[in-house]
Amino acid sequence: MVRSIPVLVASAAALSMASAPVLAEKARDLSYINGSLGRDAEGQLRERGFSHVSTHKNSSGYVNSYWWDEADDDCVTVEVYDGRVMTINDATDQDCGHHKGNDAAAAVGVVAGAALLGALLSHKSHHHDDNKHYSDREDEAQYERGYQDGIHYASFDNYDRSDAYSKGYSAGIDERNANLSHHHDHGGYSEAAHFKDLKGARAAGGMSTLEERGFRQVDNFTSGNTRYSIQWRPQSRQCVQVTIADGHFYDLRDIGQHPKCR
């Protein structure tokens, strides 16, 4: 995971700077930062005139940061995965909370109580499947309403049967889950045990670590070449299913309940 989020992004290759400030470039001129460590990127972008606007995670491990250059009226988004910059792309002014002329109208809509204030929408270009905002104002407003409902744990409320709302709701849920990946879905005063860090571990060592953390195997079964182990930790009432393939932990998830988790 990226070390310097929420302020991440760009380049291990430092360019020598002239005494006069260097104007920021478009994304195509910053492509040299691809592959660099995210933690090295922030200073390079700031040096070139950009300031950080916002950062967004998704459940697949990707992190998108938006950067704005006031002098050039330029917004870019940087995608980081596993600590390294994957892509840098131009984004809309709207993504960075700015607008040109009448573009504000496309960012403002009121749909049954969902007010989009100013040009700064909560969702960004990368939330859309094609990395582009809807050109239709109504669809964009519906998407934003769905995104807000999803990220704030509100009920699915698609009274207009809008496809845009459904997609926005899914995007909101995905980002909410990514932001809460540290949480184990267990409240109260008993500390939950970590287990997600064992993904990819060798099975033998992983089983020993789970035992050290208070888990005990209560059931196991196989399907083809895949083995499943049910692990129970009574102190925190965690019931974890471990999927084992090729001698490694392929997946670990808290399934909430199982007949033998008691």
Secondary structure, 3 states (H helix, E strand, C coil): CCCCCCCCCCCCCCCCCCCCCCCCCCHHHHHHHCCCEHHHHHHHHHHCCEEEEEEEECCCCEEEEEEEECCCCEEEEEEEECCEEEEEEEECHHHHCCCCCCHHHHHCCEECCEECCCCCCCCCHHHCCCCCCCCCHHHHHHHHHHHHHHHCCCCCCCCCCCHHHHHHHHHHHHHHHHHCCCCCCCCCCCCCCCCHHHCCCEHHHHHHHHHHCCCEEEEEEEECCEEEEEEEECCCCEEEEEEEECCEEEEEEECCCCCCCC
